[in-house]
Amino acid sequence: MVNIYVMENEKLDLSINVTKSRCFRVGRKFKSKVENIKVNDVVINWVENLRYLGICIKSGRTFKIDLHNNRASFVELQTVN
């Protein structure tokens, strides 16, 4: 399936930045062992947390976000002013 995605991107003259890509799982079987995903023979790393648009998303049975760093930054800005 990933190969199809890569081939379609190549047709559109798009590339996948493997160094910035991460694999991430959410759902009942999020802890199950799965095969590595490769793009152009480069393995994409599996992570438990990832940052997307400034929000930390956590791997788990359900979709969760962690706003601790966002809140801490906001409080820090408020105390500086």
C-alpha beads as a LAMMPS data file, in Angstrom:
LAMMPS data file: protein, C-alpha beads

81 atoms
80 bonds

1 atom types
1 bond types

-500.0 500.0 xlo xhi
-500.0 500.0 ylo yhi
-500.0 500.0 zlo zhi

Masses

1 110.0

Atoms # bond

1 1 1 0.000 0.000 0.000
2 1 1 2.823 2.402 0.809
3 1 1 4.426 1.509 -2.517
4 1 1 1.262 2.627 -4.341
5 1 1 1.356 5.929 -2.463
6 1 1 5.040 6.436 -3.336
7 1 1 4.433 5.634 -7.029
8 1 1 1.487 8.050 -7.235
9 1 1 3.543 10.779 -5.589
10 1 1 6.351 10.206 -8.079
11 1 1 3.855 10.628 -10.948
12 1 1 2.929 14.000 -9.447
13 1 1 6.609 14.889 -9.002
14 1 1 6.243 14.840 -5.204
15 1 1 8.566 13.177 -2.739
16 1 1 8.224 11.913 0.818
17 1 1 10.655 13.391 3.336
18 1 1 11.524 10.185 5.185
19 1 1 13.663 12.032 7.748
20 1 1 10.582 13.957 8.935
21 1 1 8.117 11.063 8.651
22 1 1 7.047 8.902 11.599
23 1 1 4.792 5.872 12.079
24 1 1 2.194 6.125 14.808
25 1 1 -0.623 3.859 16.045
26 1 1 -3.920 4.519 17.783
27 1 1 -6.517 1.851 18.560
28 1 1 -7.134 -1.394 20.399
29 1 1 -4.019 -3.090 19.037
30 1 1 -1.668 -0.105 19.273
31 1 1 0.920 -2.200 21.172
32 1 1 0.940 -5.086 18.668
33 1 1 4.193 -5.767 16.890
34 1 1 4.035 -4.827 13.218
35 1 1 6.448 -4.795 10.311
36 1 1 8.591 -1.761 9.643
37 1 1 7.339 0.542 6.918
38 1 1 9.897 1.402 4.260
39 1 1 9.912 4.161 1.687
40 1 1 12.618 3.784 -0.968
41 1 1 14.366 1.205 1.257
42 1 1 14.503 3.630 4.207
43 1 1 12.706 2.533 7.405
44 1 1 10.279 5.037 8.908
45 1 1 10.606 5.085 12.699
46 1 1 7.750 4.096 15.013
47 1 1 7.086 6.627 17.794
48 1 1 4.829 6.786 20.862
49 1 1 4.355 10.563 20.688
50 1 1 4.524 12.980 17.822
51 1 1 4.195 16.696 17.400
52 1 1 1.881 17.991 14.670
53 1 1 1.076 21.677 14.243
54 1 1 2.324 22.372 17.759
55 1 1 0.211 19.706 19.456
56 1 1 1.653 16.558 21.034
57 1 1 -0.353 13.476 20.000
58 1 1 0.048 10.327 22.094
59 1 1 -0.121 6.735 20.932
60 1 1 -2.648 4.647 22.812
61 1 1 -5.915 2.785 22.819
62 1 1 -7.757 6.060 22.146
63 1 1 -6.758 9.276 20.431
64 1 1 -5.144 11.584 23.009
65 1 1 -3.396 14.916 22.898
66 1 1 -1.058 16.364 25.510
67 1 1 -1.352 20.118 26.009
68 1 1 1.049 20.330 28.972
69 1 1 3.835 22.051 27.003
70 1 1 1.343 24.418 25.372
71 1 1 -0.093 25.412 28.758
72 1 1 3.364 25.810 30.287
73 1 1 4.445 28.091 27.431
74 1 1 1.256 30.156 27.788
75 1 1 1.701 30.533 31.560
76 1 1 5.351 31.467 31.064
77 1 1 4.359 34.191 28.597
78 1 1 1.753 35.528 31.014
79 1 1 4.216 35.747 33.923
80 1 1 6.862 37.514 31.831
81 1 1 4.486 40.354 30.929

Bonds

1 1 1 2
2 1 2 3
3 1 3 4
4 1 4 5
5 1 5 6
6 1 6 7
7 1 7 8
8 1 8 9
9 1 9 10
10 1 10 11
11 1 11 12
12 1 12 13
13 1 13 14
14 1 14 15
15 1 15 16
16 1 16 17
17 1 17 18
18 1 18 19
19 1 19 20
20 1 20 21
21 1 21 22
22 1 22 23
23 1 23 24
24 1 24 25
25 1 25 26
26 1 26 27
27 1 27 28
28 1 28 29
29 1 29 30
30 1 30 31
31 1 31 32
32 1 32 33
33 1 33 34
34 1 34 35
35 1 35 36
36 1 36 37
37 1 37 38
38 1 38 39
39 1 39 40
40 1 40 41
41 1 41 42
42 1 42 43
43 1 43 44
44 1 44 45
45 1 45 46
46 1 46 47
47 1 47 48
48 1 48 49
49 1 49 50
50 1 50 51
51 1 51 52
52 1 52 53
53 1 53 54
54 1 54 55
55 1 55 56
56 1 56 57
57 1 57 58
58 1 58 59
59 1 59 60
60 1 60 61
61 1 61 62
62 1 62 63
63 1 63 64
64 1 64 65
65 1 65 66
66 1 66 67
67 1 67 68
68 1 68 69
69 1 69 70
70 1 70 71
71 1 71 72
72 1 72 73
73 1 73 74
74 1 74 75
75 1 75 76
76 1 76 77
77 1 77 78
78 1 78 79
79 1 79 80
80 1 80 81
